[in-house]
Amino acid sequence: MRYVPILIMCFFLSSCYTLKQGFTLLGYLFRAEPLEKLNADAQSRQFVERIADIRAFAVNELGLKNTKNYTRYVEIDRDYLALVVSACAKDSFSPYTWRFPIVGAVPYKGFFTEKDASAEAEKLKREDLDVLVRRVDAFSTLGWFQDPLYSYMKDYPVYRLADLIVHESLHATVYVKGESQFNEELAEFVGKKGSQRYMESRFGVNSPEYQEMLDTEADNETFVGFVLELARELTAVYDSDAPRMEKLVQKEKTIKAAQRRFTEDYAALFKSEAYRFFADLRVNNAYLELFRLYHGGNSSIEELFEQAGRDLPTFIALMKRGEFPAKTK
């Protein structure tokens, strides 16, 4: 999955949760070293140069906020940063939310150990909720700290690095309190458009690197579209007048039928094998709501992009001035 902004705010503003999770994150931050020190080999030097170029692109060519984020580096012994727990009603797409000072209500809570994440997940399951525990590889601290890079990011393809940095830089530039869905959709939109613009300017549209990005994005859009269609099918079930137990039975039937179609049509839908896992995944409302959160399709964002002449820097300038879609005001 993707990046989770404001996770750190939750770590530092919630009693005992603060102490255990916050100190772990602070340990990472205190261990961070200037990126320039990462010059042990050619791959590392290339990584440092690429990050510097993407950061300059985000600031100078897109107009995102100039921060000291991604100027420091942390060695870490795993390929993800944190575990995030989210939950949702079993018979509707009503997300469970946690409320914190400054950032307001958010539909997720982050942890650095599997034990802590599992404990939170079990507590939510006892409340008869669908629960999801997922890994995230980055998040924005909204300017409170200098967000570092982590060692596993050295293996990312260039377009993923560009998407990550533009996405998180957008969070540091524009954030609307209490509007998690809008914030995530906006960052997804700008991250994707920004990485495309970066790859085009640095490699050209006929390059293998640009084509790899397009193929990856095409598969991702196909997968997201499939999952959102399943969510729409289930919305019709949940909105019906059927008794709750009947809805839950129909929910499982609908999910299983979708997974069978997914397997049958896979070769025609996808270029890679990256999404085969979905056929055997234990899909629930918490999983589906995650896609609704990040990819719900805020048409107002697309409309504002059109009004900006489909020019990304102009669009970002509108966002910085607070010219948001009406529903977020």
NUVEXZA-183678 format. One record per residue: x, y, z of N, C-alpha, C, O, CB in turn; residue in one letter. Coordinates in steps of 0.02 Angstrom, whole numbers, plus 50000, padded with zeros to 5 digits. Atoms other than C-alpha are relative to their C-alpha. Glycine has a CB too. Layout:
BEGIN
XYZXYZXYZXYZXYZA;...
//
This chain:
BEGIN
500414994150000500005000050000500435006350000501045006249987499535000050060M;499704993650010500405017950005500255003350062500384999950111499525004449968R;499694996249946501045031950121499465002850045498915004450022500445005649972Y;500504997649953500155037750277500255006450032500745006350069499854994750055V;499804993749969500285056150325499785000250072499364996250094499725005949961P;500194998449931500155062650504500054994250048499814994850105499325002650000I;499935005549953500565045750580500375002350062500195000450118500364994149966L;499604997949943501855054050688499605004150050499735003850110500605004049975I;500414996149955500565065950759499614995550047499534997050106499535004649961M;500355004849959499585051150821500474997050052500284996050110499694994449957C;499525002949954501165043850899500125004750059500195002350116500664998649963F;499784995449949501535059650997499435003350038499565007450083500425005249970F;500554996549968499795064851051499494995350031498904997050035499655004449949L;500495004849975499015049451129500264995850057500384989850048499784995649945S;499865003349937499505044751308500524994549995501064995549967499374997150028S;499515005549998500355027751332500214997949930500784995749919499714994050037C;499855001450071500265024951145500615004249979501035001949941499395001549954Y;499454995550014501445039851135500674997050018501134996949978499905006550037T;499355002049974502805032351241500324994549960500904994949940499924997950072L;499715005950033503025015651156500145001349926500694999849902499544994250007K;499924999050072502745020650974500455006049986500875005949941499325000849966Q;499634993950012503465038150987500754999250009501145001849969499765005450046G;499295000949989505125032751059500334995849945500914996949928500124996850068F;499735003950056505345019950921500145004549940500675004149910499514994449981T;499904995450056505095033250789500565004950013500965006349969499355003749985L;499464995449984506225045350879500684996649992501174999849972499925002750071L;499375003750010507555031850878500225000149928500815001049913499934992950025G;499844999750071507455031250689500245007049981500745007849946499384998049958Y;499834993250019507495050050674500685002150027501065005649992499475004850025L;499354998149971508985052050791500584996349967501154998749967500004998650075F;499475003850034509945038750694500125002649929500625000749897499824992749997R;499954997750069509675047850530500645004149990500825008350032499395004249981A;499394996450018511255054250447499905003949936499475002249895500604995249993E;500054996350063511485067150310500084995449940500514991049940500525005649998P;500005004450058511165059350142500684999949965500874995049934499465002249951L;499364999650034512855065250079500504994850025500994993249990500295007050009E;499545005049973513705052450191499904993249968500314988749976499914999550075K;500165006450032512905038550091500354999649932500045000549880499234999149992L;499615000050062514295036949962500484994149997501014994549967500395006549994N;499555005749996515015019849994500094996449933500614993349922499744995150050A;499955003550064514675013149819499635004049947499315009049961499714992850006D;500304996450057514065018349647499245000450006498955005549991500204996649935A;500734999949994512255013349682499785005250051499295008850039499754993150021Q;500174995149948512235023949840500085007149974499655011449986500424999050062S;499884993350027512985039049752499465001949949499235007649947500705000549967R;500534998750049511725037349611499335001450035498955005750013499924993949953Q;500614999049961510315036249739499995007150029499485010550026499964994850057F;499954993349971510915052149826499875005449947499505010149959500685001150032V;500094995150054511005061649661499275000149976499005005449961500474998449942E;500695000450024509285055549608499525003450049499085007150029499794992649989R;500434996949949508475060849772500065007649997499565011149999500184997450071I;499894992750004509255078149760499645002949939499355008349943500755001649997A;500324997650062508605079949582499235000050007498905004749986500214995749940D;500725000449992506835074349627499765005550048499255008750036499784993150026I;500194994849952506785086149777500015006949966499565010949976500474999950061R;499964993650035507355100749669499435000749950499155006149943500685000649963A;500565000050047506055096049538499355001750037498965005850013499944993249965F;500624998949962504665095649670499935007350021499385010150020499984995550061A;500014993149976505135112949734500005004949941499575009349937500605001550046V;499894995050052505715122149579499524999449941499345004449910500704999649975N;500415000950059504625114549444499264998750016498834999749973500274994249960E;500705001149981503045109849540499745005250050499145006350054499914993150029L;500224994949952503015123249674499834997350068499475000650107499425003749973G;500135002849934502945111749825500465003150051500985005950034500084992449999L;499634996849946503585117449993500714997550004500844991550000499644999050066K;499305001849993505465117750014500154998550073500165003050115500475005749974N;499865002149931505855107850171500674996250000500994995449948499434995550028T;499395004149994507325097750236499834992649999500254988450014500385001850065K;500195007050006506335081750211500424996549947500594999449895499264999449984N;499635004350047507275067650124500715002549986500985001549931499624999449934Y;499294998250003508975075150157500414995850049501024996550054500105007650016T;499675004449953509375062050289499794992749986499304991449952499835001950073R;500065007150019509495043050283500074995650062500484997050105500534998149947Y;499995004649943509165028750404500074992949976499694990749932499365000850044V;499965007250013509755010750394499484996550044499444997850104500734997350015E;500535003549965508324999350444500004992649978500154991249920499305003349988I;499925007150015508244980350453499374996749974499274990749984500234996550062D;500595002950031506584977950364499815004349940500085009749930499414999450050R;500174996550062505744983350202499365004150005499045005449955499954995149944D;500574995549989504354993850278500135004050063500585002250102499324996050006Y;499874995649943504235007650408499554998550059499794998150116499925007149979L;500475000749945502665004650510499424995649978499324994249919499755006850024A;500625003750011501074994450527499425004650017499435008050069499994993450042L;500574995649989499425003350512499374995750007499244991249966499925005149942V;500625003549987497784997050583499425004449980499405010349998499954997950075V;500624996550016496115002150511499424995150008499524989150008500015003049927S;500585004349988494354995750539499385003249969499365009249956499894998850076A;500614997850034492624996950463499424995650023499524989850042500084999749923C;500595004149985490854991150499499974994149952500214994549896499355004349995A;500045005950042490484973850432499455000549948499484997249896499884993950043K;500574999650045488864978750347499915006849968499375008549945499374998150036D;500014993650035489304995950279500715002549994501174999850026499555005250037S;499344996950005490775006650227500035006050047500125011750025500155002149927F;499954994949948490775016450390500654998850037500694994450079499384999850048S;499355001349969492595017950444500015001850074499695006550096500545003849964P;499854998349930493135017650625500535005549999500995005349959500254993750041Y;499514994650000494085033550667500295001150070499964999850121499685006549975T;499684997849938495305039250800500065007649996500175010449942500714996650009W;499974992650000495315057550852500615002350040500735000050096499355003150030R;499404997349969496905067050893500005007649996499705010549950500644997049967F;499934992850005497305085250932500365002049935500744998049907500385002850060P;499684997050059497855096150785499764996949935499535000549891500764999350006I;500165003150064497505083250649499274997949995499034996549940500444994149989V;500715001950002495705078950698499914992549994500324988650017499665003449943G;500175007250007494885062250654500384996949942500424999849888499254999149989A;499655003650052495905049650556499784992750002499644990050055500775000550009V;500265006950003495385032150496500554994750004500494989549973499614999149937P;499475004949992497005023250545500425001750060500415007450085500444999849937Y;499554999049943498245021050686500634995949988500594990149970499664998050067K;499375003150018500085016850666500374997050059500334999450115500435004949966G;499605003449950501235005050760500664997849968500714997049907499624993950028F;499365002250025503044999650746500154992750013500654990149989500545004250029F;499895007149988502884981850809499374996149982498814998649989500194998750074T;500575004350017501784967550751499584998550062498974997950057500254993649968E;500365001549938501324963850932499505005450017498925004050033500494999150057K;500454994549983500594981050961499445000749949498875002049966500405006650005D;500514999550053499704981450793499494994450008498894995549999500334999849930A;500465005749993498964964150823499545001050060498954999250057500404993550008S;500414998849941498364969150996499435004949985498865003950006500435002750058A;500524995150019497444984250925499494996849954498894998149960500335006149966E;500455003350047496724973650785499524995350037498924995250021500404996049948A;500435004649963496064960550907499485003850041498915001550046500424995650047E;500484995949962495254974051013499435002349955498855002349975500355006050032K;500504997650048494344980750860499564994249976498964995149966500335003449941L;500395005950021493804963250806499484998350053498934996150037500464994049986K;500475001549946492994960950976499415004950000498895003550030500355000350068R;500554995350008491934976250933499594998549938499185002649916500275007249997E;500375002550058491264966350784500135004449938499665006149902499264999850015D;499814996050058492214976550654500444995849953500794991249974500385006350023L;499515002550048493124971550495500655003950012500635010050020499765000749926D;499364996849982494974975050526500534998549948500544993049919500234997650070V;499445000950046496504977450416500645002450034500655007850064499885003949934L;499334997949979498334977950467500444999949938500504994849905500294995250057V;499604999650061499484983850329500665003550013500745007050063499615003849945R;499354996849996501264989450302500015006449960499705006949907500554995349976R;499894993850038501745007050249500755001449998501124999650044499615006050031V;499284998950008503435012650185500215007350010500815008850007500214997749932D;499834993149988503345031350218499405003850027498845001550019500265003449936A;500544995649981502335045250295500285007050010500895007950016499644997650064F;499804993049991502375064050315499885002150072499365000550100499635004649951S;500104997149934502635072750482499755007249996499745010750047500654999750040T;500304993350010501885088750409500445005750024500205010850047499335000450035L;499544994749983503455098650445500235000150072500655004250090499705006549985G;499805000149930503625094250629500704997150008501074999150054499504995950042W;499335003049999505185083850595500254999449928499875000249881499994993050035F;499725001150067506355080850450499904992749981500214988250009500765001849999Q;500145006850021505655065550363500604997049964500835000049915499374999849954D;499415002950033507105053950317499814994949947499234992949940500444996750052P;500055005750045507365041150182500234993850038500614994350087500435001149935L;499825006249966507545022950232500374995449951500274995949890499384996450029Y;499545004050041508785009950168499644996049946499924995149892500404995450044S;500345004150050507484999350078499805004049938499665001149886499384996850031Y;500204995850056507075014149966500535000249945500395002249889499855007050024M;499475000150050508755012149877499834995449941500094996349886500664997950031K;500185004750053507974997949778499395002049961499184998449915499894993250030D;500604997850037506465007849718500185002349930500715005249920499655005650039Y;499894997050066506325011749532499905007650005499595010150052499514997049948P;500004992749997506495030149492499305002950005499185007550044500355002949939V;500674997249998504645033149459499674999250068499275003450088499564996749946Y;500295000949933504205026049630500305005050049499955007750092500114992950025R;499684994949958505475037449715499695006849987499545010650034500765000349988L;500304993550017504755052349621499305000550028499115005750056499995000949924A;500695000049973502975047549668500015000950075499635004950102499644993449981D;499954999649927503465045249851500155007150023499815009950065500534995250026L;499784993449978504365061849867499495005449983499365009850024500675001749970I;500514995050019503055071949771499384999150043499105004050067499824999449925V;500595001449958501635063449866500095002850070499665006550094499884992450003H;499904997849931502385066750037500145007650004499975010850053500574996150032E;499894992750001502955084349988499345003849994499275009350019500465001949942S;500664996950004501155088149943499685000350068499375005350086499554996149951L;500275000049931500625083050119500325005550042499985008650083500114993250033H;499654994749962501935095050188499815007049976499925011950010500754999149995A;500184993550030501265108850074499275001750011499105007450026500144999949926T;500734999049994499365106550085499714994650045499804988750032499664999949930V;500345004949957498395098350226499375003250028499405008650057500484997650057Y;500644997549975496565100650271499804995750060499684989750053499454999849944V;500155003649938496185095750451499324996449995498824999349973500005004850060K;500625003949997494885081950470499754997649933499214994649930499495004150031G;500215002150066494795078550283500474994649973500834995849923499965006049951E;499525005350019495755062150270499934997949928500434997149893499914994050045S;500095002550068494975056550108500245005149949500595003349901499274998349988Q;499774994950047495265073050019500775000550000501075000949947499695006850017F;499274999549996497065074050083500344994349963500834995349928500225000150073N;499695005850032497455056450024499895000049924500354998649886499724993550030E;500134999850072496605058349855500425005349966500675004349911499255001249987E;499604994650029497485074849824500744997949994501054999149943499945006450042L;499305002150002499195067549869500104994549948500614994449914500224997550069A;499955005250051498865052249761500015003149930500415001249888499414995050006E;500064996750065498365063349616500645003749982500915002949927499405004950000F;499404996050014499855075149630500614995649996501054996849955500095005450054V;499425004650003501085060949665500054996749933500594996349903499954994850055G;500005003450065500565051849508500165004849944500595003449902499324996749988K;499874995250054500515067149396500725002650004501045003649952499505005950005K;499334997449992502145073549469500534995149978501024997049946500125002050071G;499505005050020503085057249443500004999149924500524998149894499864993250035S;500035000450073502465056349264500385005849968500765004849920499265000049976Q;499664994150027503075073949231500754999550010501145001449966499735006550033R;499295000849987504745070049312500314995049951500834996449921500124997750072Y;499735005250044505015054149211500035002449928500515000949893499574993650005M;500004997350069504545062849049500575004949991500915004849939499335003449984E;499494994850007505735077349082500714997250005501174999849974499915005350053S;499335002849990507205066349136500184994449952500764993449936500074997650071R;499855005850041507035051149024499695000349930499954997249884499754993850036F;500344999750064505835055348883499464994749994499514989450024500504999349943G;500585004550005504205047048833500154993649963499764988849967499435003649967V;499845006150037505065034248722500514995650036500744990550009500275001949932N;499495003749963506255027948856499714993750032499114993450045500315004450054S;500225006049964506165010548936499755001750070499284998650094500564994950004P;500204998049932506035019049106499295002850000498895001350045500495005150029E;500674997050004504505028949053499484994649985498934994750013499975005649948Y;500475005450017503685013548976499874995450059499314993250069500274996049940Q;500095004149940503985003449133499525003350049499095000050078500684998850036E;500464996449957503105016949233499294999449974498834998150013500215007450004M;500675000450029501625016949112499704993150010499114992550026500025001849926L;500255006849992501464997949120499814998750073499294995750086500534994949977D;500155000949929501534998049309499375003750020498955001050056500595002350043T;500594996049983500255011949322499374997049968498844997249999500095007249976E;500585003050033499105003249198499754994050040499144993350050500184997849928A;500205005749959499104987349302499685002350066499184999650088500604995450015D;500264997449937498824997349460499305002849991498855001750032500465005350029N;500674997150013497355006849384499494994649988498914995250009500035004849941E;500465005650012496584990449325499814996850066499224995250077500334994949953T;500135003249935496754982949499499555004450043499065002150072500654998650037F;500404995449960496064998349586499285000249974498815000250013500305007149999V;500674999950029494604998849464499614993850017499014994250031500065000649925G;500345006349983494204980549498499765000250072499194998350087500464994149989F;500174999849929494234983149687499435005050013498985003650052500615001850042V;500534995149990493164998849678499334997649972498814999250000500195006649966L;500625002850026491894989749570499714995050049499104994850059500124996649932E;500245004649948491784976149703499695004050057499175002050084500594995650026L;500284995949946491514989749833499315002849980498865003250022500485005850016A;500664997550023490094996849727499484994550002498904995850021500065002949929R;500475005649996489294979649715499774999050072499184997850085500334993549973E;500175001049930489364978149903499595005850028499175004850073500634999050041L;500394994349978488674995649928499264998849985498835000450026500235006549966T;500705001650017487094989949838499714994950048499124995350066499964997349928A;500225005049950486994975149957499855003450066499335002250097500534994550009V;500074996849935487224986050111499425005050001499115006050053500645003550018Y;500544995150004485954998950051499314996849993498805000249994500125004749942D;500645003450009484604985750027499624999650067499895001250120500114992949971S;500425000649940483184982450150500074993150032499694991550078499285001349983D;499935006849973483784964650186500245000350073500575005150093500504996049957A;499755000449931484114959350366500774999850001501084997849952499714993850036P;499284999649995485904961650428500344993449984500834993249946500205002350068R;499685006550012486324943050429499974998149926500444995149900499674994750043M;500065001550071485694941250252500505004149960500805001749911499285001449974E;499504995850033486794955850199500704997150007501094997149960499975007250028K;499335002849988488314947650277500124993749959500674992649934500094998550073L;499945005950042487974931350186500115002049927500544999249893499364995550006V;499944997750069487754940450021500685003449989500965003049935499445004949983Q;499334996950004489344950250057500534994849984500944995849938500175003550067K;499505005250012490384934350065499924996949931500424995449898499954994650054E;500125002950067489574927349908500265004849946500565002649897499254998649990K;499794995050049489914943549814500765000449995501045000949941499725006950019T;499274999849999491744943849867500294993949966500754994549926500265000650072I;499755006150029492034925749821499894999849924500334997749886499674993950032K;500134999850072491214928149651500485004749965500725003249910499275002249987A;499534995250029492314943349618500704996949995501054997949945500025006550042A;499335003150001493884933549663500054994649946500574993749916500164997150068Q;499995004950054493394919649544500075003449932500465001249890499354995750001R;499934996350063493154932249403500715002749991500995002649936499495005949998R;499334997250001494814940049448500504994849974500924996349931500215002450070F;499555005450021495714923349427499894998149927500374997149889499904993950045T;500175002050069494814918949266500245005149949500475003249894499254999049993E;499854994750048495164935749184500715002850007500895007449970499505005650008D;499364996849983496904939049255500455001249940500705006749930500364995850051Y;499534999550056497934935649099499805005549951500235008749921500054993449963A;500244994850046496844947348996500045007050031500035011949994499294998549979A;500024993649966496884961149126500685003050015500775009150012499624999350064L;499374997549972498684962349186500604998049958500614992749926500084997650070F;499385001450035500414963249111500494996250045500924992650021500325006549976K;499545003149953501304957249270499634995150045499014994550042500375005350042S;500295004749953501024944249405499895003150069499734999650117500454993850007E;499974996649935501024957249544499354999750040499365000750101500195007149991A;500644999749965499174955949586499664993350009499084993050028499545004649963Y;500285006749992498904937149589499754998750071499284994950081500524994849981R;500165001149930498804937949779499265001250016498994998350063500425004550043F;500684998149983497054945349773499524994249999499034994150036499765005449952F;500455005850005496254928749726499944996250065499424993250079500244995449945A;500005003749937496724921349895499975004550062500025002250118500614995750004D;500014995249945496604937150001499354999650039498814998550011500115007149974L;500604999649958495404937950148499745007249997499905011450038500164997850075R;500254993250012494474953150082499445001650049498994997650060499755000649927V;500554997749957493394963050202499895007549988500225010549946500164998750075N;500174993050012492644980450216500575004850016500645010049985499405001950041N;499444995749982494194987750299500495000549941500775005849927500364997450063A;499565000150058495234982550148499705004249944500045008349913500124992849976Y;500324996350054493974989450024499945007450015500015011649970499304997149987L;500054992949981493745005650121500665003649989500665009649975499775000750072E;499354997050012495605008650105500055002649928500315008149916500574995050013L;499994997850070495405009649916499505005649988499635010149948499844994149953F;500484994450005493875020649934500315006450027500175011850000499354998350038R;499684994149971494915032350042500505003149953500505009249943500354998050065L;499464997450042496385033849923499805001149928500095005349893500584995150002Y;500164999850072495515031449756499255001049989498984998749938500234993549966H;500724999450005493705036349787499765004049940499175003749923499745003250062G;500194996450061493715047549635499695006750014499105007849998499534995849960G;500244993349986493545065449693499985003949934500505006549912500445003750053N;500064996750065492885073049531500175007450004500375010449955499294999149972S;499844992949993493135090449603500755001349991500945006549964499785002550069S;499284999450010495015087649604500165000049926500545004249902500384994350036I;499895000350073494985082749421499735006349966500045008849919499654993849971E;500294993950029493865097649382500465006050010500565010049964499315001450030E;499544994549987495075109749465500634999349958500915004449936500185000250074L;499425001150044496505101849368499845002349929500275005349896500204992550001F;500214997750066495535105149208499985007649998500215010749950499304997249982E;500034992649997495225123249263500705003150000500805008749978499625002250062Q;499314997649999497105124849290500364998749934500974999349929500384996750058A;499715001450065497365120249108500404993749998500854992949956500435005749979G;499645006349993497975102949159500755001350010501184997449990499894995649938R;499314998249984499565111649217500114998950074499805002250116500165007549980D;499925002049931500185103849377500245005650046499955006350100500474994250004L;499804994549955501135118849451499445005050013499365007350069500605003649970P;500564995549990499615129949422499484996950047499215000350091499675001749933T;500475003649957498495116949503500245000050073499855001250118499914992749976F;499735000049932499655115549655499955006950030499825007650090500734997649999I;500064993249975499655134449670499295001450025499195004850075500195005149946A;500694999349978497745134049681499894996650067499564999450111499524997049948L;500075003649937497855121149820500345003850057500085004050112500294993049993M;499644996349949499125131549914499625006250022499675008450079500695002049975K;500404994149984497955146549906499344998150035498955002450054499855004049937R;500615002249965496575135949983499394999649956498834999549981499855004650056G;500575000450047495495134849827499814992749991499904989749938500175003249931E;500175007149999494865117449874499314999049972498925003749965500044997250071F;500695001750017493325108349812499545002050058499735001850116499944992449985P;500464997249951491795115049902499894995550060499824998150116499355001449967A;500175004549945491495099550008500544999850054500414997350109499884993149973K;499475000349950493165101550098500055006550040500435006850088500664998649966T;499934993549966492905119450154499624999850066499625004850103499735005749957K;
//
